[in-house]
Structure formats: C-alpha cells, structure tokens
Amino acid sequence: MPARLSHVAIPFLCFILNVLPCLAAYIPLRQYEGTTFFDGWAYYGNVDNTTWGNVTYLDRPGATSKRLTYVNDAGNAIVQVDNTTTLVRNADVVNRDSIRLTSLDSYGMGSLIVMDVLHIPYGCSVWPAFWTYGLEKEWPEAGEIDIIEAINDMERNQIALHTTPGCSKADTLPQSGRTLETDCSTNRGCIVAESKPNSFGPGFSEVGGGVYALLLEPTYINVWFFSRADVPSNIASATRTSSLDIELWGTPTAAYPQTRCNLTQHFPPQNLVLLTTLCGVWAGNPSIYRASSCPGTCFDDNVLGSGSNYANAYWEIKYVRAYTNEQPQPGATTVVTETAVPTVTVTDEPEAATLPVTMTTWVVPQTTVFVSGVVSHRTLVDHLALFTFLSLAAFTLDLVFCG
C-alpha cells in the first residue's frame, strides 16, 4: 500500500506544482480607462479641507465645463489644475480650481492595482497624489497607502503607509527603495523613497511615463515602479482581459511585511484617490518650500497670478486596472454606481469633508464567498469544479502509473 501511494503521490505532487502557478495569477476585476474612465469616480466638490491646499476641488459638471477632466484624442484621461485663470488677492480666501477623485469601489486583501500613467503633475507648489484609504472608519483607523506622492521640485516619488499606533515597517523583505521612516503611525507615515530615476517630475514624462502597481495581501503590501523602458512584458502587452503574474516583476520599490503590522486589521478594503492640491501643509510648509529651488513664497509666487504656472500640473493616465487573486476575503464589501444616496463623510485626514456620491452597498448573506473586496457568486462552484478536476487527474495518474 505505501508503495502504491508513492507512485500516485509523486505524479500528483508534480501536477499540483505545475497547476498552482497558473492559479496564482491575478485576474482582471475592473478597469478605469477610455471614454468611461471618469464613470467610476466621485468628484469631491469642496475646498481642500484635509491638507489645506489653496484649491477648490470641482464637482463633475464644473470639471467638465472647465475641461479640467476629459479624455483626449489618444484615449487617455486628463485630470488637471486650472492653468488659464489669472488670480489676484481680492478676498480672504483665494483658491485655484483643481480635481479630487475617489473611486466608487473599494479593494480588499488579494487586490492588485495597476496604473499606466504618461504624465504626473509637477512644479513649484504642486502636490499630486495617488493613494488609497478605508471609508469604514475615521482616518487613519482604516489606513492609508500613498502610492504616488511628491511635491515642488522633487525628482523621486515617495511611498508611505499611515495607520494607528501598533504598525511599523520591518525591512525583512527585499526592496529597491530606501526606508526613511519605520513608524506608520507618525504624521509622515512609514516612508520608502524611490531609488530609481525618473519616478517623478519632468524626468518622468520625458521618458514616456511608466507604471505604478500596488499589491494588497495579508502577509505583505508591495508597491512597484517601472519607468517606461523597464515595464515588464506582461504589463506592456496586457489587455483588459489579461491576467498578470507578478513573479515576472522582480523586487518591488517598497515592501511592507506583516512582521510588525497586522495588515488585515490596519487596512480594510481601500478606496482609490487621485488628486492635485497646491501648497498646503507639505508643499507650502515654509521651511520645506524654502529648501527647494522654487522662488519666493508658495502662495504669492505660484497660486496667485497667471495660470501658466501650472502648465505641467496635470495627470495623463492610460488606465487604472484592478485585479484579484480570487481568494475568499471575509467581510469585504463593494459599492456600485446605481442608486443615489445621501452624502458620505470622508475622513482621510483629521478634518472631515462631505463628499456627494452615488453608490449602493451590496448586502449579502453570510454564506456568500467574497473575493478581494468584490462579491463572487461563482467562486465556490469554481473551487468545487477544480477539486473534482484534480481528483480525476489523480485517479488517471493512478491508473497510468500503477495499473
């Protein structure tokens, strides 16, 4: 009997080892791209009352009429700061129009987010960010992940996690970036600075942009950056229906293992945020601003005056794509853009803003299988089918090898 089992076990093990890499691929879940890019986002429609920048974030009608959000002839999404209006100091508060977008869907553990971007806003006083945060609790109790964030004349991107106390970054996994801060509960968060060139600023767009990717797993959170010439072949050739194998991507820029942080606890399903503010508590901080090569003061010498200061303060995005590893994720929810509901209070920073959105939360019986933050009614059936298939394969190998 043991000999018979060994004849079956070895081929079956080989079969499993060959199948599992295929099952590990991340499959397409949702795309923000082309003419429907802006349909999956809520426009903030308020002043910047979280980082106190000198901007007013427009609602969708205002952004559309002023062409601060649109899809260009190449099919890429443009999200920009007002660069045509001349502002003068004629009131207590003078703000320049800008955009803040929040995704209508959230993404839990097992999710992969990929952004192909050709141009990131840059310039004196400019503070762009592509990040995530949880809507379930007040900031930062549901976490924040800064994927792209830099200011003024910085040439390299910074990645950071923000949490409540009890989460810190351990450097136990390989990464190409440089860790600047390990305590994720500080105001700065636990920061990793990009070491590769052309991750931000004029250098980024001059080489054709690149790709940023965020991976959320219970055991680690990783962020990759690829300059255009270094984009992995499976991303460069990907279509809306292509799966992605991250094993081909190499060492991430930033790796946050679970060693000193319960990632599942600190990062419930996350919503995506894309914005550009001006000055504010980071870019406009007098000591930080003076340390740059930017002239004068942040507000007086940039926000006021000609809008031509912001000719480069725009995003040009080919796509943002979300993928899932199709592993069950208990307790995750998703929202869809069908039914209008009252306003939602956004608390990504200590001060809250009111965000008008259109969304519906799916309420599903406890027996439903959740997949990376999105409800799956077929996953259980798929797993049963896979189990049956593997069982038949083992039986066939038994016949072949053992007679």
TIROVEX-472825 format. One record per residue (C-alpha): residue number from 0; x, y, z. Coordinates in steps of 0.5 Angstrom, whole numbers. Layout:
! TIROVEX-472825
[NUM [X Y Z]]
...
This chain:
! TIROVEX-472825
[0 [0 0 0]]
[1 [5 5 2]]
[2 [9 4 -5]]
[3 [2 4 -9]]
[4 [1 11 -5]]
[5 [8 14 -7]]
[6 [7 12 -14]]
[7 [1 17 -14]]
[8 [3 22 -9]]
[9 [10 24 -14]]
[10 [6 25 -20]]
[11 [0 28 -17]]
[12 [5 33 -13]]
[13 [8 35 -20]]
[14 [1 36 -22]]
[15 [0 41 -17]]
[16 [6 44 -17]]
[17 [5 46 -24]]
[18 [-2 48 -23]]
[19 [-1 53 -17]]
[20 [3 58 -21]]
[21 [-3 59 -26]]
[22 [-8 59 -20]]
[23 [-3 65 -17]]
[24 [-4 70 -23]]
[25 [-8 76 -21]]
[26 [-15 76 -26]]
[27 [-18 83 -28]]
[28 [-23 86 -24]]
[29 [-25 93 -26]]
[30 [-22 98 -31]]
[31 [-22 105 -31]]
[32 [-20 107 -38]]
[33 [-22 110 -45]]
[34 [-28 114 -45]]
[35 [-31 111 -39]]
[36 [-25 113 -34]]
[37 [-29 118 -30]]
[38 [-35 114 -29]]
[39 [-32 110 -23]]
[40 [-30 116 -19]]
[41 [-34 121 -14]]
[42 [-32 128 -15]]
[43 [-30 132 -9]]
[44 [-34 138 -10]]
[45 [-31 142 -4]]
[46 [-25 146 -2]]
[47 [-18 142 0]]
[48 [-20 142 8]]
[49 [-16 136 9]]
[50 [-9 138 7]]
[51 [-11 145 7]]
[52 [-8 147 0]]
[53 [-10 153 -4]]
[54 [-15 149 -8]]
[55 [-22 148 -9]]
[56 [-24 141 -12]]
[57 [-29 142 -17]]
[58 [-36 137 -18]]
[59 [-36 134 -24]]
[60 [-41 139 -28]]
[61 [-36 144 -26]]
[62 [-30 140 -28]]
[63 [-33 138 -35]]
[64 [-35 145 -37]]
[65 [-28 148 -35]]
[66 [-24 142 -38]]
[67 [-21 140 -32]]
[68 [-22 133 -33]]
[69 [-23 130 -40]]
[70 [-21 124 -45]]
[71 [-16 127 -50]]
[72 [-15 124 -57]]
[73 [-11 119 -55]]
[74 [-16 116 -51]]
[75 [-12 118 -44]]
[76 [-15 121 -38]]
[77 [-13 128 -37]]
[78 [-14 131 -30]]
[79 [-11 138 -29]]
[80 [-11 144 -25]]
[81 [-13 151 -28]]
[82 [-8 154 -32]]
[83 [-12 159 -35]]
[84 [-14 164 -30]]
[85 [-10 170 -27]]
[86 [-12 170 -20]]
[87 [-11 176 -15]]
[88 [-11 177 -8]]
[89 [-18 181 -7]]
[90 [-21 176 -2]]
[91 [-19 173 5]]
[92 [-19 166 1]]
[93 [-17 165 -6]]
[94 [-16 158 -9]]
[95 [-15 156 -16]]
[96 [-19 150 -18]]
[97 [-17 143 -18]]
[98 [-19 136 -18]]
[99 [-20 130 -13]]
[100 [-23 124 -15]]
[101 [-25 118 -10]]
[102 [-27 111 -13]]
[103 [-34 109 -12]]
[104 [-31 102 -11]]
[105 [-26 99 -5]]
[106 [-21 94 -6]]
[107 [-19 89 0]]
[108 [-13 84 1]]
[109 [-12 80 -5]]
[110 [-12 86 -10]]
[111 [-7 89 -15]]
[112 [-8 96 -17]]
[113 [-4 98 -24]]
[114 [-4 105 -26]]
[115 [0 106 -33]]
[116 [1 114 -33]]
[117 [4 118 -38]]
[118 [5 125 -34]]
[119 [4 126 -27]]
[120 [3 134 -24]]
[121 [10 137 -22]]
[122 [12 144 -21]]
[123 [13 149 -15]]
[124 [7 149 -10]]
[125 [4 143 -14]]
[126 [3 137 -9]]
[127 [0 131 -13]]
[128 [-2 124 -10]]
[129 [-5 117 -12]]
[130 [-7 114 -6]]
[131 [-12 109 -2]]
[132 [-16 110 4]]
[133 [-21 106 8]]
[134 [-28 109 9]]
[135 [-30 104 14]]
[136 [-27 109 20]]
[137 [-25 115 21]]
[138 [-18 117 19]]
[139 [-13 114 20]]
[140 [-16 108 23]]
[141 [-18 105 17]]
[142 [-11 106 14]]
[143 [-8 110 8]]
[144 [-3 108 3]]
[145 [1 113 -1]]
[146 [3 110 -8]]
[147 [5 117 -11]]
[148 [6 123 -7]]
[149 [12 128 -8]]
[150 [12 136 -8]]
[151 [15 142 -11]]
[152 [22 140 -15]]
[153 [23 133 -12]]
[154 [25 129 -17]]
[155 [23 122 -14]]
[156 [17 119 -11]]
[157 [16 117 -4]]
[158 [11 111 -2]]
[159 [8 111 5]]
[160 [3 108 10]]
[161 [-1 111 15]]
[162 [-4 108 21]]
[163 [-6 108 28]]
[164 [-1 106 33]]
[165 [2 99 33]]
[166 [4 98 26]]
[167 [11 99 24]]
[168 [15 97 18]]
[169 [20 92 18]]
[170 [26 91 13]]
[171 [25 84 13]]
[172 [23 83 5]]
[173 [28 86 -1]]
[174 [26 92 -4]]
[175 [30 97 -8]]
[176 [28 103 -5]]
[177 [31 107 2]]
[178 [27 107 8]]
[179 [26 114 11]]
[180 [21 112 17]]
[181 [19 106 20]]
[182 [13 108 25]]
[183 [7 108 21]]
[184 [3 112 26]]
[185 [7 118 25]]
[186 [5 124 21]]
[187 [9 123 16]]
[188 [8 115 16]]
[189 [13 110 15]]
[190 [16 112 8]]
[191 [20 109 3]]
[192 [24 113 -2]]
[193 [24 111 -9]]
[194 [32 110 -11]]
[195 [30 109 -19]]
[196 [31 115 -23]]
[197 [25 119 -27]]
[198 [20 117 -22]]
[199 [17 124 -21]]
[200 [18 131 -24]]
[201 [20 133 -31]]
[202 [24 127 -32]]
[203 [18 122 -31]]
[204 [14 125 -37]]
[205 [21 126 -41]]
[206 [22 118 -42]]
[207 [15 117 -43]]
[208 [12 116 -36]]
[209 [11 109 -33]]
[210 [7 104 -29]]
[211 [6 104 -21]]
[212 [3 98 -18]]
[213 [0 97 -11]]
[214 [-1 89 -8]]
[215 [-5 88 -2]]
[216 [-4 81 1]]
[217 [-5 79 8]]
[218 [2 78 9]]
[219 [5 84 5]]
[220 [4 90 2]]
[221 [8 92 -4]]
[222 [9 98 -9]]
[223 [13 97 -16]]
[224 [15 103 -20]]
[225 [17 102 -27]]
[226 [20 107 -32]]
[227 [17 106 -39]]
[228 [23 102 -42]]
[229 [23 98 -36]]
[230 [16 96 -36]]
[231 [15 88 -35]]
[232 [13 85 -42]]
[233 [6 82 -39]]
[234 [4 89 -37]]
[235 [6 92 -43]]
[236 [2 87 -47]]
[237 [-4 87 -42]]
[238 [-11 88 -45]]
[239 [-17 89 -41]]
[240 [-18 81 -40]]
[241 [-11 79 -39]]
[242 [-8 76 -32]]
[243 [-2 79 -29]]
[244 [4 74 -26]]
[245 [7 79 -21]]
[246 [13 74 -21]]
[247 [16 77 -27]]
[248 [16 84 -24]]
[249 [22 83 -19]]
[250 [24 87 -13]]
[251 [19 92 -11]]
[252 [21 99 -9]]
[253 [17 98 -3]]
[254 [16 92 1]]
[255 [12 92 8]]
[256 [11 85 11]]
[257 [6 83 17]]
[258 [12 82 21]]
[259 [11 88 26]]
[260 [4 90 23]]
[261 [-3 87 23]]
[262 [-4 89 15]]
[263 [-11 86 15]]
[264 [-13 89 21]]
[265 [-10 96 19]]
[266 [-12 96 12]]
[267 [-19 94 11]]
[268 [-22 95 4]]
[269 [-19 101 1]]
[270 [-22 106 -4]]
[271 [-17 110 -9]]
[272 [-16 117 -9]]
[273 [-13 122 -15]]
[274 [-12 129 -13]]
[275 [-7 135 -14]]
[276 [-7 140 -9]]
[277 [-3 147 -8]]
[278 [2 149 -3]]
[279 [-2 146 4]]
[280 [1 143 10]]
[281 [7 140 6]]
[282 [9 143 -1]]
[283 [7 150 3]]
[284 [11 149 9]]
[285 [15 155 9]]
[286 [22 151 11]]
[287 [20 146 6]]
[288 [19 150 1]]
[289 [25 155 2]]
[290 [29 148 2]]
[291 [27 147 -5]]
[292 [29 152 -11]]
[293 [23 155 -12]]
[294 [22 162 -12]]
[295 [19 167 -6]]
[296 [13 164 -2]]
[297 [9 158 -4]]
[298 [2 162 -5]]
[299 [4 169 -7]]
[300 [9 167 -13]]
[301 [5 161 -15]]
[302 [-2 161 -14]]
[303 [-3 168 -15]]
[304 [-2 171 -22]]
[305 [-2 167 -28]]
[306 [-5 160 -29]]
[307 [1 159 -34]]
[308 [5 157 -27]]
[309 [1 150 -28]]
[310 [2 148 -35]]
[311 [5 142 -32]]
[312 [0 141 -27]]
[313 [-4 135 -30]]
[314 [-5 128 -30]]
[315 [-5 124 -36]]
[316 [-7 117 -35]]
[317 [-7 111 -40]]
[318 [-11 107 -35]]
[319 [-12 104 -28]]
[320 [-14 97 -27]]
[321 [-16 93 -21]]
[322 [-14 85 -21]]
[323 [-16 80 -16]]
[324 [-13 73 -13]]
[325 [-19 70 -13]]
[326 [-18 68 -6]]
[327 [-24 69 -1]]
[328 [-24 75 3]]
[329 [-29 75 9]]
[330 [-33 81 11]]
[331 [-31 85 5]]
[332 [-36 90 1]]
[333 [-37 93 -5]]
[334 [-40 99 -8]]
[335 [-44 100 -15]]
[336 [-46 107 -18]]
[337 [-53 106 -19]]
[338 [-57 109 -13]]
[339 [-57 116 -11]]
[340 [-56 116 -3]]
[341 [-54 122 2]]
[342 [-47 125 2]]
[343 [-42 121 6]]
[344 [-37 124 11]]
[345 [-30 123 8]]
[346 [-24 123 14]]
[347 [-18 121 10]]
[348 [-15 127 15]]
[349 [-17 129 22]]
[350 [-21 134 19]]
[351 [-27 132 15]]
[352 [-30 134 8]]
[353 [-37 132 6]]
[354 [-37 128 -1]]
[355 [-43 127 -5]]
[356 [-43 121 -8]]
[357 [-48 116 -12]]
[358 [-47 109 -9]]
[359 [-50 103 -7]]
[360 [-47 98 -2]]
[361 [-49 90 -3]]
[362 [-51 87 3]]
[363 [-50 79 2]]
[364 [-52 73 6]]
[365 [-46 71 11]]
[366 [-46 64 6]]
[367 [-43 69 0]]
[368 [-36 68 -2]]
[369 [-32 75 -2]]
[370 [-27 76 -7]]
[371 [-22 81 -6]]
[372 [-27 86 -4]]
[373 [-32 84 -9]]
[374 [-38 79 -8]]
[375 [-37 73 -12]]
[376 [-43 68 -13]]
[377 [-39 63 -17]]
[378 [-32 62 -13]]
[379 [-35 56 -9]]
[380 [-37 53 -15]]
[381 [-31 54 -19]]
[382 [-27 51 -13]]
[383 [-31 45 -13]]
[384 [-30 44 -20]]
[385 [-23 45 -19]]
[386 [-23 40 -14]]
[387 [-26 35 -18]]
[388 [-22 36 -24]]
[389 [-16 35 -19]]
[390 [-19 29 -16]]
[391 [-20 26 -23]]
[392 [-13 28 -25]]
[393 [-10 24 -19]]
[394 [-14 18 -21]]
[395 [-12 18 -28]]
[396 [-5 18 -26]]
[397 [-6 13 -21]]
[398 [-8 8 -27]]
[399 [-3 10 -31]]
[400 [3 9 -26]]
[401 [0 4 -22]]
[402 [-4 0 -27]]
